[in-house]
């Protein structure tokens, strides 16, 4: 691993450690969630890989089906806004410019203020279930949404109040193979 990547990881761990001391998210019980009050949803995916952006499409469709009159906004990295442009289930694409946020702190604060003005009821962090994304967690937390959903991993409980179980990549592969064996008769004949 390159030295710059190691320094970046150490820096993120340090920031996460400090933030945990100041940020506390109290968990929400399932019976306390009022689904009828959810009218604005923010889906957060800060990623620089096109495939991961495309893979959140079924989630957005599922959210739209579950909450018919809901407004869904997607917060993604700059350069990927065209991926969500023609999706009929997305009301607005919000572009987060990571480089600008790193080098111009007041821009980050203005961005968060504009995000909070939307008054989201639910924010969903759709980063990998086995990898902690500090940027996704912070944006999800700072969105001001009443309900913040994400995977239960590392320090997620400091930022997220609705925790979902995450699976390791090996478990996911095994489940996919079981699914294919069960539903596709000729799957095993290809090996």
C-alpha positions as CSV (number, residue, x, y, z in Angstrom):
1,X,0.0,0.0,0.0
2,X,1.3,3.4,-0.9
3,X,2.4,5.7,1.9
4,X,-0.1,8.4,0.9
5,X,-2.9,6.0,1.2
6,X,-1.7,4.9,4.7
7,X,-1.5,8.6,5.8
8,X,-5.0,9.2,4.5
9,X,-6.4,6.2,6.4
10,X,-4.7,7.3,9.6
11,X,-6.0,10.8,9.2
12,X,-9.6,9.5,8.7
13,X,-9.3,7.3,11.7
14,X,-8.2,10.3,13.8
15,X,-11.0,12.4,12.5
16,X,-13.5,9.6,13.1
17,X,-12.2,9.2,16.7
18,X,-12.6,12.9,17.4
19,X,-16.0,13.1,15.8
20,X,-17.3,10.2,17.9
21,X,-16.6,12.3,21.0
22,X,-18.9,15.1,19.8
23,X,-21.5,13.3,17.6
24,X,-24.0,11.0,19.2
25,X,-26.9,9.5,17.4
26,X,-29.5,7.8,19.5
27,X,-31.0,4.7,17.9
28,X,-34.6,4.8,16.7
29,X,-36.9,1.8,17.6
30,X,-38.8,0.3,14.8
31,X,-42.1,1.0,16.5
32,X,-41.2,4.7,16.7
33,X,-40.9,5.1,12.9
34,X,-43.8,6.9,11.3
35,X,-43.6,5.8,7.7
36,X,-46.6,8.1,6.7
37,X,-44.5,11.1,7.7
38,X,-41.7,10.4,5.2
39,X,-42.1,12.7,2.2
40,X,-38.5,13.6,1.4
41,X,-35.7,11.1,1.0
42,X,-32.0,11.7,0.4
43,X,-29.9,8.9,-1.0
44,X,-26.2,9.4,-0.3
45,X,-23.5,7.7,-2.5
46,X,-20.1,9.4,-2.7
47,X,-18.2,7.1,-5.1
48,X,-15.9,7.5,-7.9
49,X,-16.9,4.2,-9.6
50,X,-19.7,4.3,-12.2
51,X,-20.9,0.8,-11.5
52,X,-21.6,1.6,-7.9
53,X,-23.7,4.6,-8.8
54,X,-25.7,2.5,-11.3
55,X,-26.2,-0.3,-8.7
56,X,-28.2,2.0,-6.5
57,X,-31.0,2.3,-9.1
58,X,-33.0,-0.7,-7.8
59,X,-32.9,0.9,-4.3
60,X,-34.3,4.1,-5.6
61,X,-37.0,2.3,-7.5
62,X,-37.8,0.3,-4.3
63,X,-38.1,3.5,-2.3
64,X,-40.4,5.1,-4.9
65,X,-42.6,2.0,-4.8
66,X,-42.7,1.9,-1.0
67,X,-43.4,5.6,-0.6
68,X,-45.5,6.5,-3.7
69,X,-45.7,10.3,-3.1
70,X,-42.2,10.8,-1.9
71,X,-39.5,13.1,-3.3
72,X,-36.2,11.4,-3.7
73,X,-33.0,13.4,-4.1
74,X,-29.6,11.7,-4.7
75,X,-26.3,13.1,-3.5
76,X,-23.4,11.9,-5.6
77,X,-19.8,12.9,-6.4
78,X,-19.1,15.4,-9.2
79,X,-18.7,13.8,-12.6
80,X,-21.5,11.3,-12.2
81,X,-24.6,13.6,-12.3
82,X,-25.5,12.3,-15.8
83,X,-26.0,8.8,-14.5
84,X,-29.1,10.0,-12.5
85,X,-30.3,12.6,-14.9
86,X,-33.0,10.6,-16.7
87,X,-34.1,8.4,-13.9
88,X,-37.9,9.2,-13.4
89,X,-37.7,8.2,-9.7
90,X,-35.1,10.9,-8.9
91,X,-36.4,14.4,-8.3
92,X,-33.1,16.1,-7.9
93,X,-29.4,15.2,-8.2
94,X,-27.2,17.0,-5.7
95,X,-23.5,17.1,-6.7
96,X,-20.9,17.1,-3.9
97,X,-17.5,18.4,-5.0
98,X,-15.0,16.6,-2.8
99,X,-11.9,18.7,-3.8
100,X,-13.7,21.9,-3.2
101,X,-14.9,20.7,0.2
102,X,-11.4,19.8,1.2
103,X,-9.7,23.1,0.2
104,X,-12.6,25.6,0.9
105,X,-14.1,24.9,4.3
106,X,-16.7,27.6,4.1
107,X,-18.0,26.0,0.8
108,X,-18.6,22.8,2.8
109,X,-20.5,24.7,5.5
110,X,-22.7,26.4,2.8
111,X,-23.3,23.1,1.1
112,X,-24.5,21.5,4.4
113,X,-26.8,24.5,5.1
114,X,-28.4,24.2,1.7
115,X,-28.8,20.4,2.3
116,X,-30.5,21.0,5.7
117,X,-32.9,23.5,4.1
118,X,-34.5,20.6,2.3
119,X,-35.6,19.1,5.6
120,X,-35.3,15.4,4.6
121,X,-37.3,12.9,6.6
122,X,-35.0,10.0,5.7
123,X,-31.4,9.9,4.6
124,X,-29.9,6.6,3.3
125,X,-26.2,6.0,3.2
126,X,-25.7,3.4,0.5
127,X,-22.0,3.0,0.7
128,X,-20.5,-0.5,0.9
129,X,-21.8,-2.6,3.8
130,X,-18.3,-3.7,4.7
131,X,-16.4,-0.4,4.3
132,X,-16.8,2.7,6.5
133,X,-17.1,5.9,4.4
134,X,-16.5,8.9,6.6
135,X,-17.7,11.3,4.0
136,X,-21.0,9.4,3.4
137,X,-21.6,9.1,7.1
138,X,-20.9,12.8,7.7
139,X,-23.1,13.9,4.9
140,X,-25.9,11.6,6.0
141,X,-25.6,12.8,9.6
142,X,-25.3,16.5,8.7
143,X,-28.3,16.3,6.3
144,X,-30.5,16.8,9.4
145,X,-32.8,14.0,8.5
146,X,-34.9,12.6,11.3
147,X,-34.2,9.0,10.2
148,X,-30.7,8.1,9.0
149,X,-30.3,4.6,7.6
150,X,-27.0,2.8,6.9
151,X,-25.1,-0.4,7.5
152,X,-24.0,-1.4,11.0
153,X,-20.2,-1.3,10.8
154,X,-17.3,0.2,12.7
155,X,-18.5,3.5,14.2
156,X,-21.7,3.9,12.2
157,X,-23.9,4.1,15.3
158,X,-22.4,7.6,16.0
159,X,-23.8,8.9,12.7
160,X,-26.7,6.6,11.9
161,X,-29.9,6.0,13.9
162,X,-31.3,3.1,11.9
163,X,-28.7,0.3,11.5
164,X,-29.0,-2.4,8.9
165,X,-27.0,-5.7,9.0
166,X,-24.1,-5.8,6.6
167,X,-22.7,-8.8,4.9
168,X,-19.1,-9.6,4.0
169,X,-18.3,-9.9,0.3
170,X,-17.8,-13.7,0.8
171,X,-21.3,-14.1,2.3
172,X,-22.8,-12.0,-0.6
173,X,-21.0,-14.3,-3.2
174,X,-22.4,-17.4,-1.5
175,X,-25.9,-16.0,-1.4
176,X,-25.7,-15.1,-5.1
177,X,-24.5,-18.6,-6.1
178,X,-27.3,-20.2,-4.0
179,X,-29.8,-17.8,-5.7
180,X,-28.4,-18.7,-9.2
181,X,-28.4,-22.5,-8.4
182,X,-32.0,-22.3,-7.2
183,X,-33.5,-20.2,-10.0
184,X,-31.3,-21.0,-13.0
185,X,-31.4,-24.7,-13.9
186,X,-28.4,-24.5,-16.3
187,X,-26.2,-22.3,-14.1
188,X,-24.0,-25.2,-12.9
189,X,-23.6,-26.6,-16.5
190,X,-21.4,-23.6,-17.3
191,X,-18.6,-24.8,-14.9
